[in-house]
Amino acid sequence: MSIDHAAAIGGSTPDSGCCPPGHAAPYRMTVTTRQSHAEAAALADQCLGAWLKHEGHGEPPPAEPVPPELGPDRTEPALAERLRLADRVLLDRDDGRLPAAVGRPAGHYTRRRLRRPAPQGTAQLSLTVATEHGGPTWVRVETEHLPATTGPSTPSRVPVPDLVHRLLPLLDALDGPAEVRPHPRIVTAAEVDGVIDELCDPTRRLPTVVASVPADLDPAAWTAELLRPLFAGVAGLAVGYVLDASARVAFNIALEYHTVYGGAVRTYLPEVDPASRRDALRHLVLPRYRIEDEPRRAAALLAREPRRLAARAPLPEPLARVPELRVRPADRRPVLPRPAAEPLPARLSTGQRTAGQPSEARRTAHRVWRREPQPGPARRGGERPWSLSSRLCLPGEPSAPGSFTELLCRMGEFPLLSFTGDEKETLALENRTGNWVKLTWEGLTALQEYAAAAVHGSAGGDFKQWCERAAENGSRFPPRKAVRGESRTVCTHTKMRRERMFAVPDSVDPSGRAFMGAHLRIGGGRTAPRLHYLDDCSGSGRIYVGYIGMHLTNTMTN
């Protein structure tokens, strides 16, 4: 049966049945490794630290040694250590002994759990290493989206985490006798018997995906151009092979009911029965025309069955014995009570706050921050209300502003952005250079396009990641000018950090202020102007621009 036919029978969504409605299907990799528990845990920490550093977070310090009270006689589970890597970025780490189980040997586990803000909720990554004495070392990586509230739908599936691509080449991962690699391996006729033995091995848990190569094409070129992108969605979820010309002949002779040829790709589920014609119907075929004509849909179809199996497979006993994660009470972040009424925000530059109506709900606050006209008191001295909607802009304006005065006038063109800063700081950039206006406008345009994708769960990462893979026809803001956060020196320096605290609605932060370390470089040079913003697409569904002006104080400007 072809994968297209199976998808039509099973439903239109690639992952239907794998997760509750409205939830993104999780990613779950479960493999064994030839390495010892200590080696696998150290490698996991090394890869996790490198990935966090790449994402703009500080590399975590070495894990604390297991205290003496975790000796053989301890019965209570260990408590996890919690590290705050950034605002709303939490890393929990624990190590301990597996709880006793009847008929099972003693064992040990190491676990890391990372939580980060994501559109409409929280992205959670869990990495667990578990070993029973005398048994193999099991490694599990799971990523899932934890929705905050009901709202716009989340992505249909959580993508393969970058951590998996870093970990697999070093882990010596196994599924039964088969090696689990991040990319498919080309096999020759001499290796076909080994592949067939793996297909029939009763200890196999993962699907095996076997690709054929058209007779007139080079296997290496076909693999690099089409198969590696096709297999990217099953990294860690399946074992991949590519048959060269001689291997294809030998393979199809040995498996007359389970053949694959002509550039097609076939997914072999566990427990293959080579002698059964009926069994062949279980192992779906992805035809060549689908791979060439619709590569993205083909990749989604190929990942469907491995994802489904990974989501439903029972945990191996060592991983099933890992206790529920519990954080040390002293490490837990205190929960700040929400005020009963959320007053409307006021301009921070005057040091005053404008009181809102106590009966207004969060929706009203959002309307105000979208710069829609709202009834309420204006600022003292007859000045206009803080909302920029009171500015009158003439129709027929050019596609990009010619000055910062015009740019501020047209901020209302970005419905998902709210400018909360001091306009004087922005207007001070006037007449410096026209390129600054252009770059600022391009940055705001890119932030608006990113926010539109993020609130619907399709941004695929933060703003910098979105810039790196922005659609060709979309706004292209240079990724090198998008900075995720400030340096450790700035974040820990009282004065420098205070300079980067800007106004936000009370619904975002009860204090009415938030640290905006993320920024865009406006112009060249390390002391060029900056645009500081807070990405709250996962909360209020908006981005708050708190500052557009000259470079704030840092080690280069002080």
ChimeraX attribute file (.defattr): number of C-alpha atoms within 10 A of each C-alpha:
attribute: neighborCount
match mode: 1-to-1
recipient: residues
	/A:1	13
	/A:2	16
	/A:3	22
	/A:4	18
	/A:5	12
	/A:6	14
	/A:7	17
	/A:8	10
	/A:9	9
	/A:10	13
	/A:11	11
	/A:12	9
	/A:13	14
	/A:14	21
	/A:15	23
	/A:16	16
	/A:17	14
	/A:18	19
	/A:19	16
	/A:20	9
	/A:21	12
	/A:22	14
	/A:23	18
	/A:24	22
	/A:25	26
	/A:26	25
	/A:27	25
	/A:28	25
	/A:29	23
	/A:30	23
	/A:31	25
	/A:32	23
	/A:33	22
	/A:34	14
	/A:35	16
	/A:36	14
	/A:37	22
	/A:38	15
	/A:39	13
	/A:40	25
	/A:41	23
	/A:42	15
	/A:43	16
	/A:44	25
	/A:45	19
	/A:46	16
	/A:47	19
	/A:48	22
	/A:49	19
	/A:50	17
	/A:51	16
	/A:52	16
	/A:53	13
	/A:54	11
	/A:55	14
	/A:56	15
	/A:57	18
	/A:58	16
	/A:59	16
	/A:60	17
	/A:61	9
	/A:62	10
	/A:63	12
	/A:64	10
	/A:65	7
	/A:66	12
	/A:67	10
	/A:68	8
	/A:69	9
	/A:70	15
	/A:71	11
	/A:72	9
	/A:73	7
	/A:74	13
	/A:75	12
	/A:76	11
	/A:77	18
	/A:78	22
	/A:79	17
	/A:80	21
	/A:81	20
	/A:82	22
	/A:83	16
	/A:84	17
	/A:85	17
	/A:86	14
	/A:87	9
	/A:88	12
	/A:89	16
	/A:90	18
	/A:91	21
	/A:92	21
	/A:93	23
	/A:94	22
	/A:95	26
	/A:96	23
	/A:97	24
	/A:98	24
	/A:99	19
	/A:100	12
	/A:101	10
	/A:102	5
	/A:103	6
	/A:104	13
	/A:105	15
	/A:106	16
	/A:107	20
	/A:108	21
	/A:109	26
	/A:110	24
	/A:111	23
	/A:112	23
	/A:113	20
	/A:114	22
	/A:115	20
	/A:116	17
	/A:117	22
	/A:118	25
	/A:119	32
	/A:120	26
	/A:121	19
	/A:122	20
	/A:123	18
	/A:124	20
	/A:125	21
	/A:126	18
	/A:127	22
	/A:128	23
	/A:129	27
	/A:130	30
	/A:131	25
	/A:132	21
	/A:133	12
	/A:134	9
	/A:135	13
	/A:136	17
	/A:137	26
	/A:138	26
	/A:139	27
	/A:140	18
	/A:141	22
	/A:142	20
	/A:143	22
	/A:144	20
	/A:145	25
	/A:146	19
	/A:147	19
	/A:148	13
	/A:149	10
	/A:150	10
	/A:151	11
	/A:152	13
	/A:153	17
	/A:154	24
	/A:155	18
	/A:156	19
	/A:157	21
	/A:158	19
	/A:159	17
	/A:160	20
	/A:161	15
	/A:162	11
	/A:163	18
	/A:164	19
	/A:165	17
	/A:166	17
	/A:167	21
	/A:168	20
	/A:169	13
	/A:170	13
	/A:171	21
	/A:172	16
	/A:173	24
	/A:174	22
	/A:175	22
	/A:176	17
	/A:177	15
	/A:178	21
	/A:179	19
	/A:180	27
	/A:181	23
	/A:182	24
	/A:183	24
	/A:184	23
	/A:185	19
	/A:186	18
	/A:187	19
	/A:188	16
	/A:189	16
	/A:190	11
	/A:191	14
	/A:192	20
	/A:193	14
	/A:194	13
	/A:195	18
	/A:196	15
	/A:197	13
	/A:198	22
	/A:199	24
	/A:200	16
	/A:201	16
	/A:202	13
	/A:203	14
	/A:204	18
	/A:205	19
	/A:206	26
	/A:207	25
	/A:208	25
	/A:209	24
	/A:210	24
	/A:211	29
	/A:212	26
	/A:213	25
	/A:214	17
	/A:215	14
	/A:216	8
	/A:217	12
	/A:218	12
	/A:219	20
	/A:220	14
	/A:221	11
	/A:222	16
	/A:223	21
	/A:224	13
	/A:225	11
	/A:226	13
	/A:227	26
	/A:228	16
	/A:229	14
	/A:230	24
	/A:231	24
	/A:232	18
	/A:233	23
	/A:234	26
	/A:235	22
	/A:236	30
	/A:237	29
	/A:238	31
	/A:239	26
	/A:240	26
	/A:241	20
	/A:242	24
	/A:243	25
	/A:244	21
	/A:245	20
	/A:246	14
	/A:247	20
	/A:248	25
	/A:249	16
	/A:250	17
	/A:251	22
	/A:252	15
	/A:253	12
	/A:254	15
	/A:255	16
	/A:256	14
	/A:257	17
	/A:258	24
	/A:259	18
	/A:260	24
	/A:261	22
	/A:262	15
	/A:263	22
	/A:264	20
	/A:265	26
	/A:266	25
	/A:267	24
	/A:268	23
	/A:269	22
	/A:270	19
	/A:271	16
	/A:272	20
	/A:273	15
	/A:274	17
	/A:275	13
	/A:276	13
	/A:277	11
	/A:278	10
	/A:279	14
	/A:280	20
	/A:281	13
	/A:282	16
	/A:283	20
	/A:284	22
	/A:285	26
	/A:286	23
	/A:287	19
	/A:288	19
	/A:289	13
	/A:290	17
	/A:291	21
	/A:292	12
	/A:293	10
	/A:294	11
	/A:295	16
	/A:296	14
	/A:297	15
	/A:298	22
	/A:299	20
	/A:300	18
	/A:301	23
	/A:302	27
	/A:303	22
	/A:304	21
	/A:305	24
	/A:306	25
	/A:307	24
	/A:308	21
	/A:309	17
	/A:310	22
	/A:311	19
	/A:312	12
	/A:313	12
	/A:314	10
	/A:315	12
	/A:316	12
	/A:317	14
	/A:318	25
	/A:319	22
	/A:320	11
	/A:321	20
	/A:322	22
	/A:323	15
	/A:324	9
	/A:325	16
	/A:326	16
	/A:327	16
	/A:328	13
	/A:329	12
	/A:330	9
	/A:331	13
	/A:332	13
	/A:333	11
	/A:334	8
	/A:335	6
	/A:336	8
	/A:337	7
	/A:338	11
	/A:339	10
	/A:340	8
	/A:341	15
	/A:342	22
	/A:343	23
	/A:344	25
	/A:345	24
	/A:346	23
	/A:347	20
	/A:348	19
	/A:349	14
	/A:350	9
	/A:351	7
	/A:352	12
	/A:353	15
	/A:354	18
	/A:355	13
	/A:356	18
	/A:357	15
	/A:358	11
	/A:359	11
	/A:360	13
	/A:361	14
	/A:362	17
	/A:363	11
	/A:364	17
	/A:365	20
	/A:366	18
	/A:367	12
	/A:368	21
	/A:369	26
	/A:370	21
	/A:371	19
	/A:372	16
	/A:373	14
	/A:374	13
	/A:375	10
	/A:376	12
	/A:377	12
	/A:378	14
	/A:379	16
	/A:380	10
	/A:381	6
	/A:382	8
	/A:383	8
	/A:384	14
	/A:385	19
	/A:386	19
	/A:387	22
	/A:388	22
	/A:389	20
	/A:390	13
	/A:391	13
	/A:392	9
	/A:393	12
	/A:394	8
	/A:395	6
	/A:396	6
	/A:397	10
	/A:398	7
	/A:399	7
	/A:400	13
	/A:401	18
	/A:402	15
	/A:403	20
	/A:404	23
	/A:405	16
	/A:406	15
	/A:407	20
	/A:408	17
	/A:409	18
	/A:410	20
	/A:411	19
	/A:412	20
	/A:413	12
	/A:414	16
	/A:415	16
	/A:416	21
	/A:417	25
	/A:418	24
	/A:419	25
	/A:420	25
	/A:421	22
	/A:422	18
	/A:423	16
	/A:424	11
	/A:425	13
	/A:426	20
	/A:427	17
	/A:428	14
	/A:429	19
	/A:430	16
	/A:431	11
	/A:432	10
	/A:433	11
	/A:434	14
	/A:435	13
	/A:436	22
	/A:437	24
	/A:438	19
	/A:439	18
	/A:440	23
	/A:441	23
	/A:442	18
	/A:443	23
	/A:444	22
	/A:445	19
	/A:446	21
	/A:447	26
	/A:448	20
	/A:449	19
	/A:450	26
	/A:451	28
	/A:452	18
	/A:453	16
	/A:454	27
	/A:455	24
	/A:456	18
	/A:457	22
	/A:458	17
	/A:459	22
	/A:460	17
	/A:461	16
	/A:462	18
	/A:463	22
	/A:464	22
	/A:465	16
	/A:466	22
	/A:467	23
	/A:468	14
	/A:469	13
	/A:470	19
	/A:471	10
	/A:472	7
	/A:473	6
	/A:474	11
	/A:475	18
	/A:476	17
	/A:477	23
	/A:478	16
	/A:479	16
	/A:480	11
	/A:481	18
	/A:482	20
	/A:483	16
	/A:484	18
	/A:485	17
	/A:486	18
	/A:487	14
	/A:488	10
	/A:489	12
	/A:490	19
	/A:491	17
	/A:492	12
	/A:493	11
	/A:494	10
	/A:495	12
	/A:496	18
	/A:497	19
	/A:498	14
	/A:499	13
	/A:500	23
	/A:501	17
	/A:502	24
	/A:503	28
	/A:504	29
	/A:505	24
	/A:506	19
	/A:507	22
	/A:508	16
	/A:509	13
	/A:510	16
	/A:511	11
	/A:512	20
	/A:513	18
	/A:514	20
	/A:515	19
	/A:516	24
	/A:517	20
	/A:518	19
	/A:519	22
	/A:520	26
	/A:521	23
	/A:522	27
	/A:523	18
	/A:524	10
	/A:525	8
	/A:526	12
	/A:527	16
	/A:528	14
	/A:529	22
	/A:530	23
	/A:531	23
	/A:532	26
	/A:533	27
	/A:534	21
	/A:535	23
	/A:536	19
	/A:537	25
	/A:538	22
	/A:539	19
	/A:540	18
	/A:541	18
	/A:542	24
	/A:543	23
	/A:544	25
	/A:545	23
	/A:546	25
	/A:547	26
	/A:548	27
	/A:549	21
	/A:550	16
	/A:551	18
	/A:552	19
	/A:553	15
	/A:554	16
	/A:555	10
	/A:556	9
	/A:557	9
	/A:558	7
